[in-house]
Amino acid sequence: MKRLLTAAIGVPLALAAIFLLPPWAFFVLCAFLFGWVAIEFVGVARGWTPGAPLRALPPMAIAAAAALAAPLPLAEALHRSGTSLPAAYLPIGALLLSSVVAGLVLLGRTPVRESLPAMGIFSFGIPYIALPIAALSHLQRRDPWLVFLLVAIVWLGDSAAYYLGSLFGRHKLAPTVSPNKSWEGAAASLLASAAAAGAWGYFQLGRLEMSLVALGVVVNVAAQLGDLVESMLKRGAGVKDSGNVLPGHGGMFDRADSLLFAAPALWLGLWWLGPQALLP
């Protein structure tokens, strides 16, 4: 009952934010919510590196998201003109991230035995939080209906997995990580997300766009992977829920786990398909 009540309140608020907020306000909202996710992520990861300066991770992730979101209009203009983004961006970003993380762990006086796991937590955690913020910001700026597509793929897939998996699930998907998930639930989730992407294309574009259906499948796989990764992290830390801010859902990290991989997957997938895929 708590799960349904939370959804009944949260879904209308999320849709209002998607369609009514200007891009800068939507970015601020995403930064706040995923900053909360980052704080809960740090709480889960703290057990591995109690002496590391992990409190720096949330502001660093938000700063990285702001840096990724800022040049998006230029990136989109380059893509529309057929020009690829400079190939040096990725290695430069990776070098910058590794250098900043290593310096922070060193100057933060992290115990030597905790230095390697601390660098791993920062190197994974910063893009883990920053990329979905930037992706959501880009999608909402381009067209709020694309964010609606994302949440339809993720939430309908999640609901199908939860309810149909509970009824028909017989074969465990990942018993050591998430014992309640089944292959039957995963298949139902995949079909629901593909149907959501197909319906979105039909009503928005006036046709069944198979490339969007395929992208819906990819985004669903990313969403299910994000859910399993969060379960793996919590199980490794001996934590059941990342928090209790959302009745029936646990913490913000528990609720947003699927979006952490799904939002960047949709963002990059649409970039790869090009603007012609969304033309009526």
N, C-alpha and C positions, 0 to 999 in steps of 0.2 A: 504493500500500500504506500509506504514512504517513497519507494522508487517511482511509482506512477505519479504521486503528488509532486515530487521534485521535478519530474519531466514536464508535468502540466504547467508548472510555473516557469521553468527554465526555457522551454522551447519558444513560447511567444516572445520572451525577452530577447532571446538570441536572434530571432527573425527581425524584431524591431531594430536591433543594433545593426544587423547586416544591411537592411534596406534604408534606414533613416539616418544613420550617423554619417557625417562627412568623412572622407578618407583619413584625415589626421586624427579625428576622435576615435575612429575604429582602430587605428594603430595603437593609440594610447590604451584603449580597452583591452586589446589583445596583449599588449605589453604587461598590463596589470595582471590579467588572468594567468598568462604563461609565466610571469614572474613568480606568481604564487605556486605554480607547478614546479618551478625551479627550486623554490624554498623547500617544498616537500621532497623533491628529488635529492636535495642536499641532506635532508633528514634521513632518507633511506640509505644514502651512501656514507653517512658519517661514521658508521660502525667500522668500515674498512680503514679509514684514515682519520682518527680522532684528533690528531695533531696538525692536520693540514688546514690552511686558510680557506675552507670551502665556502665561507660566507661571501666571498668575492664572486662566486660563480653566477648568482642571479643578476647582479648589475652588469657583469661582463657579457652575459648572454643577451640582455636587453640592448646594450650598446652595439653588439654585433648585429642584432636584428635591425636596429636603426640604420647601421651602415649598409646592410644588404637592401633595405627597403628604399633608401634615399635615391639610388641611381636607377630605379626600376623604369621610369619613363624613358630614359636613354636606352636601356637594354631592350625595351619593347620596340623603340623606334629602329634600332639596329636590326632587330629580328625581322621587322616588317620590310625593311629595305633589302633583306637577303644577306646582310653582313653578320658574320659570326662575332660573338664577343671574343676579345683577345684571349688566346690560349694560355697566356701567362697569368690570368686572374686566379686560376685554381692553385697552381703551385705557390704563387705569392701569398695567397690567403692561408694556405697550409703552413708555409714557413713562418708567417707572422703569428699564427695561432700557437704553433709549437714553441716559438721563441718566447712569447709572452707568458705562456703557461709554465715553461721551465724556469723563467726568471721569477715568477710569482711563487712557485713552490720553493725555490731556493731562498729568496729573500723573506719568505714567510716563516722561515725556520722550521720547516716541516721535518720531523724525525726522519733520519736517513732510511730506515726500513719502510717508511710509509711514502717515500718520494715517488716511486714508480706507480703504485696504485693511485696516488694523488694526481699525478700528471695524466693518467688514464681517465680519471673521473672528469677532470677539467676538459681534456681534449674531446671526450665524447659528449659531455654534458652541455658545453657551450653551443655547438651546432645543433644538438638535440633539442634545445629550447629556442635558439635563434631562428632556425630555418622555418618552422611552422608559423612564427610571427610574421616573418617577411613574406612567406607564401600567402597567408591570409590577407595581408595588407595589399599585396599585388592583385590578388583575385578580386577583392572588393573594389579596388580602385578601377580595375578594368571593367567589371560588371558585377554588381551584387548577386545576380543570378548564378554566377559561377560559385560563389560561396554557398548558395542554396544547394547547388548540385553536389558540392563536397559533403555538406551535412546530410543530405538525402542519402548519398552512397554509404556514408559511415553509419548514420543512426539507423537506417532501415536494415542494413546488413547486420548491425549489432543486435537489433531487436529480433531479427529472424534467427540468428544464432542462439540467442538466449531462450526464446520460447520454443522453437522447433527442435533445437538441440536438447532441451529438457524433456520433450515428449518422445523423440525418436532416437536420441543419441545412444549408440551402443559401443562404438569404437573410439577409444581415447585418442585425442589429437596429440597432446603433449603431457602425459601423466605426471612426469616429474616436475613440471613447471606449473601447469594449471589442470588439475585432475578433473574439473567439471566440463572442460571443453571436449567436444567430440568432432570426428570427421563429418558426421551427418550435419551438425550445426554449422561447421565451416562451409560445407557445400550449400546449405540453405542461405547462409550469409552471402556467398558468392553470387547465387542466382538472384537474390533480392537486390543486390547492388547493381548487377547488370541490367535488371529490369528498371531500376531507378534511373540509370544513365540513359537507357533507351527511351523511357517516358519523357525525361527532360529534353532530349533531342527532338522528340516528336512535337512537343508542345511549344518549345522555344524556336526551333528551326523549321518546323513543318515537315519533318521527315525523320525516318529512323536512320540515324547516323551510326554506322557500325564501328567506326573508329572511336566514337565516344563510348559505345558499349564495351569495346575492348579496353579502353582506358578505365572505365568503371570497374572492370575485373582487376586491373592492375592496382588501382587505388584500394579496392577491397583487400587484396592480398597484403598491401602495405599496412592497412588498418589492422588486420588480424595479426600481422607481425608485430606492430607497435603494442598491441594488447599483450601478446606473449612476452615481449621483451620487458615490459613493466612488471609482469608477473614473475619473470625470472629474477629481476632485480630485487623485488620485495621478498621472494622466497630465499634468495641468497642472504638477505639481511635479516631474515626471520621476522618480517613485518607482514601483517595481514592486510591492513589498509594504510594508505599514505597519510590519511587524515580523516576527519569526521565532519567537515564543513557542509557536505551535501548529504542529507538524510537518505539512507538507502543506497547511496552511491559511493560512500567513503569520502576521499579527499579530491581536490582538483586534479591531482596527478592520476588518480583512478579514473576520473571522468574523461580526461583529455588524452589518455594514453594512445588511443587509436589515431587521433588527429596529428600526433607528433611525427608520424611517418606518412600519413595519408595526405596531409596538406601539401608538403613538398612534392609528393608523387604526382598530385593533380597539377600543380604549378608547372613542374618540369614536363609532364606529359602534354599539356596544352601548348607549351613553348615548342615542343618537338613536332606536334601536329601542325602548328602554324595557324594563322588567323583564318585561313580558308575553311577550316573544319567547323567554325562557328558562324559561317555565313548562312543566312536563310536560303 
